[in-house]
Amino acid sequence: MRKKKWLGFIFAFLLPIIVAFWWWGAFNNVNIRIEARGPYRLAYREETGDYAKLPDRQQQVLKMLHSQMVKTGAPTILLLNDPRVTRKQDLKAYVGYLVAPHVQVHAPLKIKMIPLRRALIAEVKAQPLLAPGKAYHALIKYLAENKQPFRLPTLEIYQDGVLTIEMNLQ
């Protein structure tokens, strides 16, 4: 009888949780590599404060870009501070979207060019809530194993369910 209760518990509660995490990409591997990346042109708004609020702020930027009739590419976040050593209220990031070379934007939005450069890439296919944690964990582990420093800023590009984090190597 006890065995049946455990099987029922596993099938009723644990299995759906495991399947959901699998579906969200929690068990996917992070691909780390070095390659040339860019150039990029970002339309962005500078944000200060808790990085957990950046997805909501990204939607605000998208609405601003659409109101200015700007066609957007992939969503981007350029993280300027390390949340492990910076107080939440002091964190800064550029939240925006890739845009075409001819695009002009109006305040409070700005344009930033990121040139072609050699970058360390961490890439993972996972849901937006899980992907950054997995990718940064793998990136920091790789850097520690190879005795390299963590460098900022890092550029996050989320496209087609894949998060790509780019860290400059220069």
Backbone bond lengths (Angstrom), bond angles and torsions (degrees), N, CA, C in turn:
res aa  C-N    CA-C-N  psi(-1)  N-CA   C-N-CA  omega(-1)  CA-C   N-CA-C  phi
1 M - - - 1.457 - - 1.519 111.08 -
2 R 1.313 116.77 -41.40 1.457 120.94 -178.31 1.532 111.21 -62.82
3 K 1.334 116.29 -37.02 1.454 121.77 -179.80 1.533 110.77 -63.35
4 K 1.321 116.60 -39.02 1.463 121.20 179.70 1.525 110.84 -65.29
5 K 1.324 117.10 -36.87 1.464 120.13 178.97 1.522 110.96 -65.10
6 W 1.334 115.88 -41.50 1.473 119.29 178.69 1.518 111.20 -65.42
7 L 1.313 117.27 -42.67 1.473 120.09 178.29 1.526 110.42 -62.46
8 G 1.308 116.39 -41.85 1.465 120.00 177.89 1.522 111.45 -62.23
9 F 1.319 116.06 -42.35 1.472 120.38 178.20 1.529 110.88 -62.13
10 I 1.332 115.70 -45.26 1.472 119.65 -178.80 1.523 110.54 -62.11
11 F 1.325 117.01 -47.86 1.459 119.47 -177.96 1.527 112.78 -70.67
12 A 1.294 118.12 -32.83 1.464 121.06 -176.74 1.529 113.22 -81.83
13 F 1.343 117.49 -33.25 1.453 119.38 -172.79 1.529 114.17 -119.06
14 L 1.305 117.43 -52.95 1.467 119.81 -174.30 1.517 113.35 -72.03
15 L 1.309 117.77 -44.38 1.459 120.58 -177.79 1.534 112.38 -59.27
16 P 1.341 119.90 -46.11 1.474 118.86 177.50 1.539 113.18 -61.68
17 I 1.327 116.80 -35.56 1.471 119.72 178.41 1.522 110.28 -66.91
18 I 1.328 116.79 -44.16 1.464 120.42 179.07 1.521 110.57 -63.37
19 V 1.323 117.59 -42.91 1.472 121.27 178.89 1.529 110.22 -63.10
20 A 1.324 118.03 -41.43 1.472 120.75 178.94 1.526 110.95 -62.67
21 F 1.329 117.23 -45.02 1.460 119.96 178.46 1.526 111.26 -64.11
22 W 1.318 116.91 -38.03 1.473 120.39 176.26 1.525 109.54 -62.40
23 W 1.336 117.06 -45.18 1.466 122.32 -178.83 1.531 110.63 -61.73
24 W 1.317 117.41 -37.39 1.466 122.36 -178.52 1.524 112.98 -78.44
25 G 1.341 117.36 -8.71 1.457 120.34 176.90 1.514 114.59 94.29
26 A 1.318 117.66 15.26 1.464 120.79 -177.00 1.525 112.89 -64.27
27 F 1.321 117.26 -23.39 1.457 120.21 -178.08 1.531 112.60 -102.95
28 N 1.334 117.24 4.71 1.465 120.75 179.24 1.525 111.02 -73.89
29 N 1.315 116.03 147.49 1.459 121.95 177.69 1.523 110.67 -81.03
30 V 1.324 115.36 152.04 1.462 122.01 174.86 1.520 107.52 -96.26
31 N 1.320 116.51 129.84 1.456 122.63 178.56 1.531 108.27 -93.37
32 I 1.330 117.34 122.35 1.469 122.42 179.09 1.525 107.55 -112.23
33 R 1.334 115.91 131.83 1.467 120.35 178.23 1.518 109.91 -157.46
34 I 1.326 115.65 166.84 1.464 122.34 176.05 1.515 107.50 -114.77
35 E 1.343 115.88 132.46 1.462 120.28 177.66 1.520 110.36 -161.73
36 A 1.320 115.12 167.46 1.463 120.88 175.56 1.528 107.84 -78.28
37 R 1.332 116.73 133.92 1.471 121.66 -179.74 1.523 109.71 -134.14
38 G 1.335 115.10 152.34 1.447 121.12 179.69 1.509 109.66 98.44
39 P 1.296 118.32 -172.42 1.464 126.52 -6.07 1.530 111.07 -73.55
40 Y 1.328 114.52 155.60 1.456 121.42 178.15 1.521 109.47 -127.00
41 R 1.314 114.35 153.45 1.465 121.39 172.51 1.523 106.51 -125.89
42 L 1.337 115.56 117.46 1.455 121.45 -176.52 1.518 111.07 -108.63
43 A 1.315 116.62 135.61 1.463 121.81 165.33 1.515 104.63 -99.84
44 Y 1.346 117.01 124.32 1.461 119.48 -170.31 1.520 111.78 -145.95
45 R 1.332 113.44 167.90 1.458 122.18 168.98 1.519 106.18 -128.69
46 E 1.336 116.00 135.87 1.461 120.00 178.62 1.520 109.04 -75.86
47 E 1.330 114.89 133.26 1.460 121.54 -179.14 1.521 109.61 -123.29
48 T 1.310 116.04 144.89 1.459 122.44 177.50 1.519 108.29 -126.00
49 G 1.324 115.88 139.15 1.462 120.21 177.12 1.512 112.04 121.41
50 D 1.318 114.08 -164.45 1.461 123.09 -174.22 1.531 111.66 -56.58
51 Y 1.330 116.20 125.92 1.471 121.38 178.42 1.523 112.20 -63.84
52 A 1.321 118.78 -22.33 1.463 121.42 179.21 1.525 111.88 -63.90
53 K 1.321 117.64 -20.51 1.466 121.72 -179.07 1.528 112.79 -89.64
54 L 1.331 117.92 -3.45 1.463 120.80 -175.42 1.530 114.20 -62.44
55 P 1.337 120.81 -38.22 1.471 118.35 177.90 1.530 113.35 -59.20
56 D 1.322 117.92 -39.66 1.468 120.50 177.12 1.525 110.50 -65.80
57 R 1.303 116.64 -40.97 1.468 120.63 -179.86 1.521 110.92 -68.63
58 Q 1.324 116.65 -29.44 1.459 120.07 177.75 1.534 109.80 -65.96
59 Q 1.318 116.41 -37.82 1.464 119.58 176.75 1.529 111.29 -64.67
60 Q 1.333 117.49 -35.45 1.459 120.79 176.00 1.526 110.85 -64.05
61 V 1.333 116.35 -41.90 1.461 120.73 178.31 1.526 109.94 -63.47
62 L 1.322 117.53 -41.12 1.469 121.16 178.24 1.523 110.69 -59.72
63 K 1.328 117.02 -43.21 1.465 120.23 178.32 1.527 110.97 -62.74
64 M 1.339 116.67 -40.69 1.474 119.93 177.79 1.520 111.21 -63.09
65 L 1.319 116.66 -43.23 1.466 120.28 179.84 1.524 110.93 -64.51
66 H 1.319 116.84 -41.75 1.464 119.73 177.87 1.526 111.23 -64.93
67 S 1.326 117.27 -37.15 1.476 119.67 178.56 1.524 111.12 -67.71
68 Q 1.347 117.19 -22.50 1.461 121.41 176.69 1.534 111.29 -95.32
69 M 1.346 115.98 9.89 1.470 122.87 178.13 1.528 112.57 61.02
70 V 1.320 116.13 37.02 1.463 121.74 -179.96 1.524 108.54 -98.58
71 K 1.328 116.12 126.87 1.459 121.64 175.01 1.520 107.59 -80.45
72 T 1.333 116.08 128.04 1.456 120.55 -174.49 1.523 111.74 -104.57
73 G 1.324 113.74 152.62 1.457 121.79 171.29 1.513 108.93 -100.51
74 A 1.304 115.84 -143.19 1.475 121.45 -177.04 1.526 111.20 -68.43
75 P 1.334 117.26 146.62 1.469 120.57 174.49 1.523 110.27 -69.33
76 T 1.341 115.14 143.66 1.462 121.05 -178.78 1.527 110.41 -135.31
77 I 1.322 114.63 151.79 1.466 121.53 170.44 1.517 106.36 -137.48
78 L 1.315 116.49 125.63 1.456 122.39 175.21 1.525 106.55 -104.60
79 L 1.348 116.29 105.91 1.460 120.89 -179.06 1.522 109.37 -83.32
80 L 1.330 116.36 126.32 1.457 121.55 -176.26 1.525 113.17 -100.31
81 N 1.344 117.77 -18.35 1.471 121.81 -178.10 1.522 110.28 -128.89
82 D 1.311 115.11 154.68 1.458 122.40 177.46 1.527 108.06 -89.81
83 P 1.339 118.15 115.58 1.472 119.79 -178.21 1.527 113.54 -67.11
84 R 1.329 118.20 -13.08 1.466 120.60 177.87 1.523 111.62 -73.84
85 V 1.350 117.49 -22.82 1.467 120.42 -175.91 1.529 113.47 -126.49
86 T 1.326 117.63 -1.34 1.467 121.84 -177.38 1.526 109.58 -114.58
87 R 1.324 116.29 136.38 1.465 120.36 177.41 1.530 109.41 -62.87
88 K 1.331 116.52 145.97 1.467 121.48 -176.32 1.524 112.38 -53.33
89 Q 1.314 117.35 -42.98 1.464 119.77 -176.41 1.530 112.26 -69.92
90 D 1.338 118.14 -15.27 1.465 121.82 -179.32 1.527 113.61 -99.88
91 L 1.326 117.68 -2.40 1.462 120.61 -179.32 1.523 110.21 -68.29
92 K 1.348 115.86 139.85 1.469 121.04 178.90 1.517 109.47 -129.88
93 A 1.339 114.73 144.96 1.453 121.10 178.37 1.520 109.29 -153.34
94 Y 1.323 115.92 154.34 1.462 122.46 171.18 1.522 106.56 -103.51
95 V 1.316 115.80 116.64 1.455 122.06 -176.14 1.523 108.41 -108.53
96 G 1.335 116.58 124.38 1.452 117.69 -178.32 1.516 114.11 -172.14
97 Y 1.338 112.98 -148.98 1.462 120.91 -174.97 1.522 108.93 -144.34
98 L 1.325 115.20 152.75 1.457 119.90 171.42 1.521 107.67 -69.69
99 V 1.340 115.53 140.73 1.468 120.46 178.92 1.525 109.43 -136.00
100 A 1.312 115.29 163.35 1.462 122.61 -179.21 1.534 110.93 -70.65
101 P 1.325 116.95 158.84 1.478 121.11 -176.62 1.533 115.03 -59.39
102 H 1.299 118.38 -29.87 1.468 120.76 -175.70 1.533 114.04 -87.72
103 V 1.306 118.07 -7.52 1.468 122.38 -173.11 1.527 111.18 -69.07
104 Q 1.341 115.04 135.68 1.464 122.99 172.60 1.531 107.31 -118.03
105 V 1.332 116.51 144.05 1.464 120.67 178.79 1.529 109.19 -126.22
106 H 1.322 114.89 162.06 1.461 121.91 -179.95 1.527 109.36 -112.33
107 A 1.342 115.10 155.29 1.466 121.92 -179.47 1.520 109.96 -54.13
108 P 1.313 117.15 143.56 1.460 129.55 12.45 1.534 113.88 -87.84
109 L 1.323 117.24 5.39 1.462 120.39 179.91 1.519 110.49 -80.12
110 K 1.337 115.07 153.59 1.462 122.53 179.44 1.516 108.98 -135.59
111 I 1.335 115.69 168.47 1.466 122.22 176.58 1.526 108.43 -113.96
112 K 1.329 116.28 138.33 1.464 121.91 176.10 1.516 108.22 -131.80
113 M 1.319 114.76 134.49 1.461 121.49 175.10 1.523 108.77 -98.85
114 I 1.312 116.27 132.82 1.460 121.90 172.82 1.526 105.73 -116.56
115 P 1.331 117.40 116.26 1.463 120.46 -173.81 1.529 112.50 -75.06
116 L 1.314 114.88 167.95 1.458 121.40 170.96 1.518 107.75 -60.22
117 R 1.334 116.94 131.25 1.452 120.53 -178.50 1.516 109.53 -156.86
118 R 1.324 116.18 164.10 1.453 123.06 175.73 1.531 107.51 -82.71
119 A 1.333 115.95 129.95 1.461 119.25 -174.27 1.522 110.94 -138.38
120 L 1.318 114.74 150.55 1.452 122.43 169.63 1.521 106.02 -89.87
121 I 1.328 116.21 126.37 1.457 122.22 -173.46 1.528 109.48 -111.08
122 A 1.328 116.04 134.00 1.469 122.44 169.09 1.522 105.74 -120.81
123 E 1.320 116.54 122.99 1.462 120.47 -173.88 1.524 109.87 -132.54
124 V 1.336 115.63 134.00 1.465 120.64 -179.95 1.526 109.56 -147.04
125 K 1.333 114.37 141.03 1.467 120.16 174.20 1.515 107.06 -95.45
126 A 1.327 115.75 108.03 1.469 121.61 -178.94 1.526 108.71 -163.25
127 Q 1.319 115.40 165.47 1.456 120.83 178.22 1.529 110.22 -63.60
128 P 1.336 117.77 150.17 1.471 121.03 -176.26 1.524 115.49 -55.66
129 L 1.313 118.94 -27.93 1.465 119.87 179.58 1.526 112.05 -76.44
130 L 1.317 117.91 -28.93 1.462 121.73 -178.30 1.524 113.50 -95.78
131 A 1.322 117.02 -31.57 1.463 121.55 -170.92 1.529 114.20 -58.67
132 P 1.337 120.83 -48.37 1.476 118.81 -178.00 1.521 113.48 -59.55
133 G 1.318 117.94 -43.17 1.458 120.70 -179.45 1.521 111.41 -61.45
134 K 1.332 116.85 -45.18 1.467 120.70 179.16 1.522 110.87 -64.26
135 A 1.333 116.84 -45.51 1.465 120.57 -175.12 1.528 111.59 -68.31
136 Y 1.332 117.69 -45.46 1.470 119.48 -179.91 1.527 111.37 -66.96
137 H 1.324 117.36 -36.75 1.462 120.07 177.15 1.531 110.09 -60.27
138 A 1.324 117.04 -46.79 1.467 120.86 -179.83 1.531 110.93 -66.69
139 L 1.330 117.31 -38.86 1.464 121.35 179.73 1.530 110.60 -64.15
140 I 1.307 117.49 -47.26 1.474 121.46 -179.38 1.531 110.59 -65.64
141 K 1.323 116.98 -38.23 1.465 120.38 176.96 1.537 110.39 -63.75
142 Y 1.322 116.89 -44.26 1.473 121.24 178.15 1.528 110.70 -60.18
143 L 1.323 115.97 -45.00 1.466 120.24 -180.00 1.526 111.27 -62.40
144 A 1.313 117.68 -42.50 1.469 121.35 179.49 1.531 110.53 -64.11
145 E 1.326 116.85 -43.54 1.468 120.79 179.97 1.531 111.93 -63.99
146 N 1.332 116.69 -30.33 1.465 121.72 -177.69 1.524 112.64 -102.35
147 K 1.343 115.63 11.11 1.469 122.58 177.80 1.533 112.45 50.71
148 Q 1.328 114.72 48.79 1.458 121.68 177.62 1.527 108.89 -118.18
149 P 1.320 117.38 149.66 1.468 119.46 179.35 1.534 111.88 -81.61
150 F 1.316 114.99 154.61 1.468 121.42 171.65 1.521 107.20 -79.62
151 R 1.317 117.35 125.35 1.467 121.60 -177.03 1.526 110.62 -115.05
152 L 1.294 114.49 140.66 1.461 121.29 175.07 1.519 108.65 -114.71
153 P 1.310 119.01 154.40 1.457 126.55 4.19 1.531 111.69 -80.17
154 T 1.326 115.33 160.45 1.455 121.40 170.61 1.524 107.37 -113.20
155 L 1.316 115.26 142.21 1.459 121.18 179.47 1.516 108.85 -105.96
156 E 1.323 116.55 125.66 1.461 122.70 175.51 1.518 108.58 -105.80
157 I 1.328 115.63 128.44 1.468 121.47 175.44 1.520 106.51 -125.88
158 Y 1.328 116.55 123.43 1.462 121.01 -179.67 1.520 108.22 -112.50
159 Q 1.345 116.14 114.40 1.458 119.66 -176.56 1.521 110.24 -145.12
160 D 1.312 116.07 131.99 1.466 122.80 177.47 1.526 111.95 55.03
161 G 1.325 117.39 40.00 1.453 121.75 177.68 1.518 114.77 77.97
162 V 1.332 117.05 6.73 1.463 121.58 -178.76 1.529 109.31 -117.06
163 L 1.334 115.97 127.11 1.455 121.10 173.79 1.520 108.01 -95.45
164 T 1.336 115.68 127.50 1.456 121.81 174.87 1.518 107.40 -116.99
165 I 1.332 116.35 124.44 1.463 121.83 175.07 1.523 107.34 -108.41
166 E 1.320 115.68 129.01 1.462 121.65 -179.90 1.523 109.23 -115.88
167 M 1.329 115.40 126.08 1.462 121.32 176.49 1.526 107.45 -119.34
168 N 1.347 117.05 124.27 1.452 121.59 -179.86 1.529 110.79 -59.81
169 L 1.328 115.71 141.80 1.454 120.33 177.01 1.522 112.93 -106.18
170 Q 1.300 117.90 3.18 1.468 121.25 -177.80 1.500 111.01 -94.11
